Amino acid sequence: MAFEVGERVVAESESTNRGPRPGVVEEVLRGDPSPRYRIRRDDGHESIYTPASGALRAD
């Protein structure tokens, strides 16, 4: 699933010690088939995210 700037998303954590991280897509760096996004999380942190299958979902 591709996301657009401004969409709310939830990034699933790879760690069992950390829960899902909600945020907003700030920039689409690369589209399908290997999408890459700049996401500003609700806690104020920003990261570049290349989701694995099912690791990023709409909020």
PDBQT receptor file of N, H, CA, C and O in Angstrom, charges set to zero:
ATOM      1  N   MET A   1       0.836  -1.172   0.000  1.00  0.00    +0.000 N 
ATOM      2  CA  MET A   1       0.000   0.000   0.000  1.00  0.00    +0.000 C 
ATOM      3  C   MET A   1       0.883   1.237   0.000  1.00  0.00    +0.000 C 
ATOM      4  O   MET A   1       1.799   1.345   0.815  1.00  0.00    +0.000 OA
ATOM      5  N   ALA A   2       0.618   2.164  -0.899  1.00  0.00    +0.000 N 
ATOM      6  H   ALA A   2      -0.126   2.076  -1.560  1.00  0.00    +0.000 HD
ATOM      7  CA  ALA A   2       1.385   3.404  -0.994  1.00  0.00    +0.000 C 
ATOM      8  C   ALA A   2       0.689   4.493  -0.168  1.00  0.00    +0.000 C 
ATOM      9  O   ALA A   2      -0.538   4.537  -0.080  1.00  0.00    +0.000 OA
ATOM     10  N   PHE A   3       1.489   5.353   0.424  1.00  0.00    +0.000 N 
ATOM     11  H   PHE A   3       2.485   5.317   0.353  1.00  0.00    +0.000 HD
ATOM     12  CA  PHE A   3       0.960   6.456   1.231  1.00  0.00    +0.000 C 
ATOM     13  C   PHE A   3       1.345   7.776   0.602  1.00  0.00    +0.000 C 
ATOM     14  O   PHE A   3       2.304   7.851  -0.166  1.00  0.00    +0.000 OA
ATOM     15  N   GLU A   4       0.591   8.826   0.930  1.00  0.00    +0.000 N 
ATOM     16  H   GLU A   4      -0.188   8.765   1.555  1.00  0.00    +0.000 HD
ATOM     17  CA  GLU A   4       0.850  10.158   0.407  1.00  0.00    +0.000 C 
ATOM     18  C   GLU A   4       1.184  11.103   1.545  1.00  0.00    +0.000 C 
ATOM     19  O   GLU A   4       0.900  10.817   2.709  1.00  0.00    +0.000 OA
ATOM     20  N   VAL A   5       1.790  12.232   1.199  1.00  0.00    +0.000 N 
ATOM     21  H   VAL A   5       2.020  12.464   0.254  1.00  0.00    +0.000 HD
ATOM     22  CA  VAL A   5       2.134  13.260   2.187  1.00  0.00    +0.000 C 
ATOM     23  C   VAL A   5       0.871  13.667   2.941  1.00  0.00    +0.000 C 
ATOM     24  O   VAL A   5      -0.184  13.884   2.345  1.00  0.00    +0.000 OA
ATOM     25  N   GLY A   6       0.998  13.767   4.257  1.00  0.00    +0.000 N 
ATOM     26  H   GLY A   6       1.854  13.591   4.742  1.00  0.00    +0.000 HD
ATOM     27  CA  GLY A   6      -0.110  14.176   5.104  1.00  0.00    +0.000 C 
ATOM     28  C   GLY A   6      -0.919  13.032   5.688  1.00  0.00    +0.000 C 
ATOM     29  O   GLY A   6      -1.722  13.245   6.596  1.00  0.00    +0.000 OA
ATOM     30  N   GLU A   7      -0.722  11.833   5.188  1.00  0.00    +0.000 N 
ATOM     31  H   GLU A   7      -0.070  11.660   4.450  1.00  0.00    +0.000 HD
ATOM     32  CA  GLU A   7      -1.473  10.687   5.711  1.00  0.00    +0.000 C 
ATOM     33  C   GLU A   7      -0.931  10.250   7.063  1.00  0.00    +0.000 C 
ATOM     34  O   GLU A   7       0.279  10.239   7.291  1.00  0.00    +0.000 OA
ATOM     35  N   ARG A   8      -1.846   9.889   7.955  1.00  0.00    +0.000 N 
ATOM     36  H   ARG A   8      -2.829   9.898   7.770  1.00  0.00    +0.000 HD
ATOM     37  CA  ARG A   8      -1.459   9.339   9.251  1.00  0.00    +0.000 C 
ATOM     38  C   ARG A   8      -1.178   7.854   9.080  1.00  0.00    +0.000 C 
ATOM     39  O   ARG A   8      -1.940   7.129   8.441  1.00  0.00    +0.000 OA
ATOM     40  N   VAL A   9      -0.072   7.421   9.663  1.00  0.00    +0.000 N 
ATOM     41  H   VAL A   9       0.547   8.010  10.182  1.00  0.00    +0.000 HD
ATOM     42  CA  VAL A   9       0.347   6.026   9.558  1.00  0.00    +0.000 C 
ATOM     43  C   VAL A   9       0.804   5.523  10.924  1.00  0.00    +0.000 C 
ATOM     44  O   VAL A   9       1.069   6.300  11.840  1.00  0.00    +0.000 OA
ATOM     45  N   VAL A  10       0.887   4.205  11.029  1.00  0.00    +0.000 N 
ATOM     46  H   VAL A  10       0.672   3.573  10.285  1.00  0.00    +0.000 HD
ATOM     47  CA  VAL A  10       1.419   3.564  12.234  1.00  0.00    +0.000 C 
ATOM     48  C   VAL A  10       2.508   2.603  11.783  1.00  0.00    +0.000 C 
ATOM     49  O   VAL A  10       2.260   1.700  10.983  1.00  0.00    +0.000 OA
ATOM     50  N   ALA A  11       3.716   2.801  12.300  1.00  0.00    +0.000 N 
ATOM     51  H   ALA A  11       3.918   3.535  12.950  1.00  0.00    +0.000 HD
ATOM     52  CA  ALA A  11       4.839   1.903  12.008  1.00  0.00    +0.000 C 
ATOM     53  C   ALA A  11       4.909   0.867  13.117  1.00  0.00    +0.000 C 
ATOM     54  O   ALA A  11       5.061   1.201  14.292  1.00  0.00    +0.000 OA
ATOM     55  N   GLU A  12       4.797  -0.390  12.727  1.00  0.00    +0.000 N 
ATOM     56  H   GLU A  12       4.674  -0.662  11.773  1.00  0.00    +0.000 HD
ATOM     57  CA  GLU A  12       4.901  -1.476  13.699  1.00  0.00    +0.000 C 
ATOM     58  C   GLU A  12       6.352  -1.618  14.129  1.00  0.00    +0.000 C 
ATOM     59  O   GLU A  12       7.258  -1.495  13.306  1.00  0.00    +0.000 OA
ATOM     60  N   SER A  13       6.575  -1.873  15.390  1.00  0.00    +0.000 N 
ATOM     61  H   SER A  13       5.838  -1.972  16.059  1.00  0.00    +0.000 HD
ATOM     62  CA  SER A  13       7.919  -2.026  15.930  1.00  0.00    +0.000 C 
ATOM     63  C   SER A  13       8.442  -3.429  15.707  1.00  0.00    +0.000 C 
ATOM     64  O   SER A  13       7.685  -4.400  15.744  1.00  0.00    +0.000 OA
ATOM     65  N   GLU A  14       9.749  -3.530  15.474  1.00  0.00    +0.000 N 
ATOM     66  H   GLU A  14      10.363  -2.742  15.444  1.00  0.00    +0.000 HD
ATOM     67  CA  GLU A  14      10.377  -4.846  15.355  1.00  0.00    +0.000 C 
ATOM     68  C   GLU A  14      10.724  -5.406  16.727  1.00  0.00    +0.000 C 
ATOM     69  O   GLU A  14      11.067  -6.582  16.853  1.00  0.00    +0.000 OA
ATOM     70  N   SER A  15      10.635  -4.574  17.748  1.00  0.00    +0.000 N 
ATOM     71  H   SER A  15      10.356  -3.620  17.645  1.00  0.00    +0.000 HD
ATOM     72  CA  SER A  15      10.994  -4.966  19.110  1.00  0.00    +0.000 C 
ATOM     73  C   SER A  15       9.733  -5.212  19.934  1.00  0.00    +0.000 C 
ATOM     74  O   SER A  15       8.735  -4.510  19.777  1.00  0.00    +0.000 OA
ATOM     75  N   THR A  16       9.785  -6.201  20.800  1.00  0.00    +0.000 N 
ATOM     76  H   THR A  16      10.596  -6.771  20.927  1.00  0.00    +0.000 HD
ATOM     77  CA  THR A  16       8.654  -6.446  21.693  1.00  0.00    +0.000 C 
ATOM     78  C   THR A  16       8.655  -5.470  22.863  1.00  0.00    +0.000 C 
ATOM     79  O   THR A  16       7.674  -5.385  23.601  1.00  0.00    +0.000 OA
ATOM     80  N   ASN A  17       9.750  -4.733  23.036  1.00  0.00    +0.000 N 
ATOM     81  H   ASN A  17      10.547  -4.802  22.436  1.00  0.00    +0.000 HD
ATOM     82  CA  ASN A  17       9.858  -3.761  24.123  1.00  0.00    +0.000 C 
ATOM     83  C   ASN A  17       9.257  -2.409  23.761  1.00  0.00    +0.000 C 
ATOM     84  O   ASN A  17       9.117  -1.541  24.624  1.00  0.00    +0.000 OA
ATOM     85  N   ARG A  18       8.900  -2.222  22.488  1.00  0.00    +0.000 N 
ATOM     86  H   ARG A  18       9.013  -2.927  21.787  1.00  0.00    +0.000 HD
ATOM     87  CA  ARG A  18       8.403  -0.935  22.027  1.00  0.00    +0.000 C 
ATOM     88  C   ARG A  18       7.116  -1.155  21.251  1.00  0.00    +0.000 C 
ATOM     89  O   ARG A  18       7.019  -2.089  20.455  1.00  0.00    +0.000 OA
ATOM     90  N   GLY A  19       6.148  -0.317  21.476  1.00  0.00    +0.000 N 
ATOM     91  H   GLY A  19       6.227   0.442  22.123  1.00  0.00    +0.000 HD
ATOM     92  CA  GLY A  19       4.866  -0.453  20.795  1.00  0.00    +0.000 C 
ATOM     93  C   GLY A  19       4.875   0.200  19.429  1.00  0.00    +0.000 C 
ATOM     94  O   GLY A  19       5.896   0.740  19.004  1.00  0.00    +0.000 OA
ATOM     95  N   PRO A  20       3.750   0.156  18.739  1.00  0.00    +0.000 N 
ATOM     96  CA  PRO A  20       3.613   0.808  17.435  1.00  0.00    +0.000 C 
ATOM     97  C   PRO A  20       3.861   2.310  17.559  1.00  0.00    +0.000 C 
ATOM     98  O   PRO A  20       3.584   2.906  18.600  1.00  0.00    +0.000 OA
ATOM     99  N   ARG A  21       4.388   2.924  16.487  1.00  0.00    +0.000 N 
ATOM    100  H   ARG A  21       4.613   2.440  15.641  1.00  0.00    +0.000 HD
ATOM    101  CA  ARG A  21       4.727   4.350  16.507  1.00  0.00    +0.000 C 
ATOM    102  C   ARG A  21       3.892   5.108  15.479  1.00  0.00    +0.000 C 
ATOM    103  O   ARG A  21       4.166   5.023  14.282  1.00  0.00    +0.000 OA
ATOM    104  N   PRO A  22       2.876   5.847  15.927  1.00  0.00    +0.000 N 
ATOM    105  CA  PRO A  22       2.055   6.614  14.995  1.00  0.00    +0.000 C 
ATOM    106  C   PRO A  22       2.758   7.897  14.555  1.00  0.00    +0.000 C 
ATOM    107  O   PRO A  22       3.603   8.440  15.267  1.00  0.00    +0.000 OA
ATOM    108  N   GLY A  23       2.387   8.365  13.367  1.00  0.00    +0.000 N 
ATOM    109  H   GLY A  23       1.701   7.924  12.789  1.00  0.00    +0.000 HD
ATOM    110  CA  GLY A  23       2.960   9.607  12.860  1.00  0.00    +0.000 C 
ATOM    111  C   GLY A  23       2.305  10.031  11.561  1.00  0.00    +0.000 C 
ATOM    112  O   GLY A  23       1.256   9.514  11.175  1.00  0.00    +0.000 OA
ATOM    113  N   VAL A  24       2.949  10.995  10.884  1.00  0.00    +0.000 N 
ATOM    114  H   VAL A  24       3.801  11.415  11.197  1.00  0.00    +0.000 HD
ATOM    115  CA  VAL A  24       2.427  11.565   9.643  1.00  0.00    +0.000 C 
ATOM    116  C   VAL A  24       3.511  11.490   8.572  1.00  0.00    +0.000 C 
ATOM    117  O   VAL A  24       4.677  11.779   8.843  1.00  0.00    +0.000 OA
ATOM    118  N   VAL A  25       3.126  11.102   7.358  1.00  0.00    +0.000 N 
ATOM    119  H   VAL A  25       2.180  10.867   7.138  1.00  0.00    +0.000 HD
ATOM    120  CA  VAL A  25       4.060  11.085   6.241  1.00  0.00    +0.000 C 
ATOM    121  C   VAL A  25       4.368  12.529   5.865  1.00  0.00    +0.000 C 
ATOM    122  O   VAL A  25       3.469  13.275   5.479  1.00  0.00    +0.000 OA
ATOM    123  N   GLU A  26       5.628  12.925   5.973  1.00  0.00    +0.000 N 
ATOM    124  H   GLU A  26       6.359  12.319   6.286  1.00  0.00    +0.000 HD
ATOM    125  CA  GLU A  26       6.067  14.282   5.635  1.00  0.00    +0.000 C 
ATOM    126  C   GLU A  26       6.559  14.373   4.192  1.00  0.00    +0.000 C 
ATOM    127  O   GLU A  26       6.429  15.416   3.551  1.00  0.00    +0.000 OA
ATOM    128  N   GLU A  27       7.126  13.270   3.681  1.00  0.00    +0.000 N 
ATOM    129  H   GLU A  27       7.232  12.422   4.201  1.00  0.00    +0.000 HD
ATOM    130  CA  GLU A  27       7.676  13.277   2.324  1.00  0.00    +0.000 C 
ATOM    131  C   GLU A  27       7.735  11.848   1.789  1.00  0.00    +0.000 C 
ATOM    132  O   GLU A  27       8.070  10.915   2.518  1.00  0.00    +0.000 OA
ATOM    133  N   VAL A  28       7.408  11.692   0.516  1.00  0.00    +0.000 N 
ATOM    134  H   VAL A  28       7.136  12.450  -0.076  1.00  0.00    +0.000 HD
ATOM    135  CA  VAL A  28       7.575  10.410  -0.161  1.00  0.00    +0.000 C 
ATOM    136  C   VAL A  28       8.904  10.506  -0.900  1.00  0.00    +0.000 C 
ATOM    137  O   VAL A  28       9.025  11.253  -1.871  1.00  0.00    +0.000 OA
ATOM    138  N   LEU A  29       9.897   9.754  -0.443  1.00  0.00    +0.000 N 
ATOM    139  H   LEU A  29       9.799   9.147   0.346  1.00  0.00    +0.000 HD
ATOM    140  CA  LEU A  29      11.226   9.805  -1.036  1.00  0.00    +0.000 C 
ATOM    141  C   LEU A  29      11.342   8.904  -2.256  1.00  0.00    +0.000 C 
ATOM    142  O   LEU A  29      12.094   9.197  -3.186  1.00  0.00    +0.000 OA
ATOM    143  N   ARG A  30      10.594   7.804  -2.247  1.00  0.00    +0.000 N 
ATOM    144  H   ARG A  30       9.983   7.565  -1.492  1.00  0.00    +0.000 HD
ATOM    145  CA  ARG A  30      10.606   6.856  -3.361  1.00  0.00    +0.000 C 
ATOM    146  C   ARG A  30       9.279   6.107  -3.334  1.00  0.00    +0.000 C 
ATOM    147  O   ARG A  30       8.813   5.692  -2.273  1.00  0.00    +0.000 OA
ATOM    148  N   GLY A  31       8.680   5.938  -4.494  1.00  0.00    +0.000 N 
ATOM    149  H   GLY A  31       9.058   6.275  -5.357  1.00  0.00    +0.000 HD
ATOM    150  CA  GLY A  31       7.403   5.231  -4.577  1.00  0.00    +0.000 C 
ATOM    151  C   GLY A  31       7.572   3.740  -4.754  1.00  0.00    +0.000 C 
ATOM    152  O   GLY A  31       8.665   3.196  -4.601  1.00  0.00    +0.000 OA
ATOM    153  N   ASP A  32       6.457   3.082  -5.083  1.00  0.00    +0.000 N 
ATOM    154  H   ASP A  32       5.569   3.524  -5.207  1.00  0.00    +0.000 HD
ATOM    155  CA  ASP A  32       6.462   1.633  -5.305  1.00  0.00    +0.000 C 
ATOM    156  C   ASP A  32       7.406   1.276  -6.445  1.00  0.00    +0.000 C 
ATOM    157  O   ASP A  32       7.569   2.091  -7.353  1.00  0.00    +0.000 OA
ATOM    158  N   PRO A  33       8.029   0.119  -6.449  1.00  0.00    +0.000 N 
ATOM    159  CA  PRO A  33       7.725  -1.048  -5.639  1.00  0.00    +0.000 C 
ATOM    160  C   PRO A  33       8.481  -1.092  -4.309  1.00  0.00    +0.000 C 
ATOM    161  O   PRO A  33       8.173  -1.943  -3.474  1.00  0.00    +0.000 OA
ATOM    162  N   SER A  34       9.447  -0.220  -4.083  1.00  0.00    +0.000 N 
ATOM    163  H   SER A  34       9.697   0.471  -4.761  1.00  0.00    +0.000 HD
ATOM    164  CA  SER A  34      10.183  -0.194  -2.810  1.00  0.00    +0.000 C 
ATOM    165  C   SER A  34      10.046   1.188  -2.191  1.00  0.00    +0.000 C 
ATOM    166  O   SER A  34      10.987   1.980  -2.243  1.00  0.00    +0.000 OA
ATOM    167  N   PRO A  35       8.889   1.494  -1.605  1.00  0.00    +0.000 N 
ATOM    168  CA  PRO A  35       8.642   2.840  -1.110  1.00  0.00    +0.000 C 
ATOM    169  C   PRO A  35       9.549   3.228   0.053  1.00  0.00    +0.000 C 
ATOM    170  O   PRO A  35      10.036   2.386   0.807  1.00  0.00    +0.000 OA
ATOM    171  N   ARG A  36       9.753   4.524   0.163  1.00  0.00    +0.000 N 
ATOM    172  H   ARG A  36       9.357   5.208  -0.450  1.00  0.00    +0.000 HD
ATOM    173  CA  ARG A  36      10.544   5.090   1.246  1.00  0.00    +0.000 C 
ATOM    174  C   ARG A  36       9.907   6.401   1.659  1.00  0.00    +0.000 C 
ATOM    175  O   ARG A  36       9.579   7.231   0.810  1.00  0.00    +0.000 OA
ATOM    176  N   TYR A  37       9.729   6.595   2.966  1.00  0.00    +0.000 N 
ATOM    177  H   TYR A  37       9.996   5.921   3.655  1.00  0.00    +0.000 HD
ATOM    178  CA  TYR A  37       9.013   7.764   3.463  1.00  0.00    +0.000 C 
ATOM    179  C   TYR A  37       9.797   8.471   4.567  1.00  0.00    +0.000 C 
ATOM    180  O   TYR A  37      10.542   7.845   5.320  1.00  0.00    +0.000 OA
ATOM    181  N   ARG A  38       9.612   9.792   4.644  1.00  0.00    +0.000 N 
ATOM    182  H   ARG A  38       9.007  10.301   4.031  1.00  0.00    +0.000 HD
ATOM    183  CA  ARG A  38      10.084  10.547   5.809  1.00  0.00    +0.000 C 
ATOM    184  C   ARG A  38       8.854  10.737   6.676  1.00  0.00    +0.000 C 
ATOM    185  O   ARG A  38       7.870  11.339   6.245  1.00  0.00    +0.000 OA
ATOM    186  N   ILE A  39       8.909  10.223   7.903  1.00  0.00    +0.000 N 
ATOM    187  H   ILE A  39       9.708   9.734   8.252  1.00  0.00    +0.000 HD
ATOM    188  CA  ILE A  39       7.757  10.233   8.805  1.00  0.00    +0.000 C 
ATOM    189  C   ILE A  39       8.093  11.007  10.071  1.00  0.00    +0.000 C 
ATOM    190  O   ILE A  39       9.130  10.780  10.695  1.00  0.00    +0.000 OA
ATOM    191  N   ARG A  40       7.198  11.932  10.445  1.00  0.00    +0.000 N 
ATOM    192  H   ARG A  40       6.356  12.117   9.938  1.00  0.00    +0.000 HD
ATOM    193  CA  ARG A  40       7.319  12.634  11.727  1.00  0.00    +0.000 C 
ATOM    194  C   ARG A  40       6.382  11.936  12.694  1.00  0.00    +0.000 C 
ATOM    195  O   ARG A  40       5.162  11.963  12.537  1.00  0.00    +0.000 OA
ATOM    196  N   ARG A  41       6.980  11.309  13.697  1.00  0.00    +0.000 N 
ATOM    197  H   ARG A  41       7.971  11.287  13.825  1.00  0.00    +0.000 HD
ATOM    198  CA  ARG A  41       6.189  10.568  14.674  1.00  0.00    +0.000 C 
ATOM    199  C   ARG A  41       5.516  11.527  15.659  1.00  0.00    +0.000 C 
ATOM    200  O   ARG A  41       5.925  12.679  15.805  1.00  0.00    +0.000 OA
ATOM    201  N   ASP A  42       4.504  11.039  16.312  1.00  0.00    +0.000 N 
ATOM    202  H   ASP A  42       4.172  10.104  16.193  1.00  0.00    +0.000 HD
ATOM    203  CA  ASP A  42       3.754  11.862  17.264  1.00  0.00    +0.000 C 
ATOM    204  C   ASP A  42       4.605  12.344  18.431  1.00  0.00    +0.000 C 
ATOM    205  O   ASP A  42       4.272  13.344  19.067  1.00  0.00    +0.000 OA
ATOM    206  N   ASP A  43       5.709  11.640  18.721  1.00  0.00    +0.000 N 
ATOM    207  H   ASP A  43       5.980  10.828  18.204  1.00  0.00    +0.000 HD
ATOM    208  CA  ASP A  43       6.586  12.070  19.816  1.00  0.00    +0.000 C 
ATOM    209  C   ASP A  43       7.569  13.153  19.374  1.00  0.00    +0.000 C 
ATOM    210  O   ASP A  43       8.411  13.580  20.165  1.00  0.00    +0.000 OA
ATOM    211  N   GLY A  44       7.471  13.609  18.097  1.00  0.00    +0.000 N 
ATOM    212  H   GLY A  44       6.788  13.262  17.455  1.00  0.00    +0.000 HD
ATOM    213  CA  GLY A  44       8.315  14.685  17.595  1.00  0.00    +0.000 C 
ATOM    214  C   GLY A  44       9.543  14.215  16.828  1.00  0.00    +0.000 C 
ATOM    215  O   GLY A  44      10.163  15.008  16.120  1.00  0.00    +0.000 OA
ATOM    216  N   HIS A  45       9.904  12.952  16.952  1.00  0.00    +0.000 N 
ATOM    217  H   HIS A  45       9.400  12.307  17.527  1.00  0.00    +0.000 HD
ATOM    218  CA  HIS A  45      11.054  12.430  16.210  1.00  0.00    +0.000 C 
ATOM    219  C   HIS A  45      10.696  12.251  14.736  1.00  0.00    +0.000 C 
ATOM    220  O   HIS A  45       9.536  12.045  14.379  1.00  0.00    +0.000 OA
ATOM    221  N   GLU A  46      11.703  12.335  13.908  1.00  0.00    +0.000 N 
ATOM    222  H   GLU A  46      12.646  12.502  14.198  1.00  0.00    +0.000 HD
ATOM    223  CA  GLU A  46      11.512  12.151  12.480  1.00  0.00    +0.000 C 
ATOM    224  C   GLU A  46      12.454  11.054  12.005  1.00  0.00    +0.000 C 
ATOM    225  O   GLU A  46      13.584  10.955  12.482  1.00  0.00    +0.000 OA
ATOM    226  N   SER A  47      11.993  10.227  11.063  1.00  0.00    +0.000 N 
ATOM    227  H   SER A  47      11.075  10.307  10.675  1.00  0.00    +0.000 HD
ATOM    228  CA  SER A  47      12.849   9.162  10.563  1.00  0.00    +0.000 C 
ATOM    229  C   SER A  47      12.516   8.854   9.114  1.00  0.00    +0.000 C 
ATOM    230  O   SER A  47      11.423   9.147   8.629  1.00  0.00    +0.000 OA
ATOM    231  N   ILE A  48      13.494   8.251   8.433  1.00  0.00    +0.000 N 
ATOM    232  H   ILE A  48      14.382   8.013   8.828  1.00  0.00    +0.000 HD
ATOM    233  CA  ILE A  48      13.300   7.740   7.087  1.00  0.00    +0.000 C 
ATOM    234  C   ILE A  48      12.905   6.278   7.259  1.00  0.00    +0.000 C 
ATOM    235  O   ILE A  48      13.567   5.531   7.979  1.00  0.00    +0.000 OA
ATOM    236  N   TYR A  49      11.839   5.878   6.604  1.00  0.00    +0.000 N 
ATOM    237  H   TYR A  49      11.301   6.485   6.019  1.00  0.00    +0.000 HD
ATOM    238  CA  TYR A  49      11.285   4.552   6.835  1.00  0.00    +0.000 C 
ATOM    239  C   TYR A  49      11.095   3.826   5.508  1.00  0.00    +0.000 C 
ATOM    240  O   TYR A  49      10.449   4.347   4.598  1.00  0.00    +0.000 OA
ATOM    241  N   THR A  50      11.649   2.641   5.400  1.00  0.00    +0.000 N 
ATOM    242  H   THR A  50      12.173   2.218   6.139  1.00  0.00    +0.000 HD
ATOM    243  CA  THR A  50      11.439   1.745   4.266  1.00  0.00    +0.000 C 
ATOM    244  C   THR A  50      10.704   0.529   4.824  1.00  0.00    +0.000 C 
ATOM    245  O   THR A  50      11.336  -0.381   5.360  1.00  0.00    +0.000 OA
ATOM    246  N   PRO A  51       9.390   0.503   4.706  1.00  0.00    +0.000 N 
ATOM    247  CA  PRO A  51       8.617  -0.551   5.368  1.00  0.00    +0.000 C 
ATOM    248  C   PRO A  51       8.754  -1.920   4.730  1.00  0.00    +0.000 C 
ATOM    249  O   PRO A  51       8.797  -2.056   3.507  1.00  0.00    +0.000 OA
ATOM    250  N   ALA A  52       8.820  -2.925   5.580  1.00  0.00    +0.000 N 
ATOM    251  H   ALA A  52       8.784  -2.815   6.573  1.00  0.00    +0.000 HD
ATOM    252  CA  ALA A  52       8.707  -4.319   5.125  1.00  0.00    +0.000 C 
ATOM    253  C   ALA A  52       7.216  -4.595   4.967  1.00  0.00    +0.000 C 
ATOM    254  O   ALA A  52       6.388  -3.787   5.388  1.00  0.00    +0.000 OA
ATOM    255  N   SER A  53       6.879  -5.697   4.381  1.00  0.00    +0.000 N 
ATOM    256  H   SER A  53       7.552  -6.353   4.040  1.00  0.00    +0.000 HD
ATOM    257  CA  SER A  53       5.483  -6.046   4.148  1.00  0.00    +0.000 C 
ATOM    258  C   SER A  53       4.678  -6.007   5.452  1.00  0.00    +0.000 C 
ATOM    259  O   SER A  53       5.000  -6.720   6.402  1.00  0.00    +0.000 OA
ATOM    260  N   GLY A  54       3.641  -5.180   5.496  1.00  0.00    +0.000 N 
ATOM    261  H   GLY A  54       3.379  -4.600   4.725  1.00  0.00    +0.000 HD
ATOM    262  CA  GLY A  54       2.770  -5.099   6.652  1.00  0.00    +0.000 C 
ATOM    263  C   GLY A  54       3.298  -4.297   7.830  1.00  0.00    +0.000 C 
ATOM    264  O   GLY A  54       2.639  -4.225   8.867  1.00  0.00    +0.000 OA
ATOM    265  N   ALA A  55       4.475  -3.691   7.693  1.00  0.00    +0.000 N 
ATOM    266  H   ALA A  55       5.011  -3.749   6.851  1.00  0.00    +0.000 HD
ATOM    267  CA  ALA A  55       5.071  -2.982   8.825  1.00  0.00    +0.000 C 
ATOM    268  C   ALA A  55       4.568  -1.538   8.954  1.00  0.00    +0.000 C 
ATOM    269  O   ALA A  55       4.787  -0.893   9.979  1.00  0.00    +0.000 OA
ATOM    270  N   LEU A  56       3.902  -1.040   7.925  1.00  0.00    +0.000 N 
ATOM    271  H   LEU A  56       3.724  -1.564   7.093  1.00  0.00    +0.000 HD
ATOM    272  CA  LEU A  56       3.370   0.323   7.957  1.00  0.00    +0.000 C 
ATOM    273  C   LEU A  56       1.911   0.248   7.514  1.00  0.00    +0.000 C 
ATOM    274  O   LEU A  56       1.590  -0.326   6.473  1.00  0.00    +0.000 OA
ATOM    275  N   ARG A  57       1.042   0.838   8.323  1.00  0.00    +0.000 N 
ATOM    276  H   ARG A  57       1.303   1.304   9.169  1.00  0.00    +0.000 HD
ATOM    277  CA  ARG A  57      -0.383   0.782   7.993  1.00  0.00    +0.000 C 
ATOM    278  C   ARG A  57      -1.016   2.146   8.224  1.00  0.00    +0.000 C 
ATOM    279  O   ARG A  57      -0.472   2.978   8.950  1.00  0.00    +0.000 OA
ATOM    280  N   ALA A  58      -2.174   2.369   7.597  1.00  0.00    +0.000 N 
ATOM    281  H   ALA A  58      -2.615   1.693   7.007  1.00  0.00    +0.000 HD
ATOM    282  CA  ALA A  58      -2.903   3.619   7.790  1.00  0.00    +0.000 C 
ATOM    283  C   ALA A  58      -3.438   3.677   9.213  1.00  0.00    +0.000 C 
ATOM    284  O   ALA A  58      -3.786   2.657   9.807  1.00  0.00    +0.000 OA
ATOM    285  N   ASP A  59      -3.494   4.878   9.739  1.00  0.00    +0.000 N 
ATOM    286  H   ASP A  59      -3.211   5.707   9.257  1.00  0.00    +0.000 HD
ATOM    287  CA  ASP A  59      -3.985   5.069  11.113  1.00  0.00    +0.000 C 
ATOM    288  C   ASP A  59      -5.430   5.483  11.075  1.00  0.00    +0.000 C 
ATOM    289  O   ASP A  59      -6.038   5.697  12.124  1.00  0.00    +0.000 OA
TER     290      ASP A  59
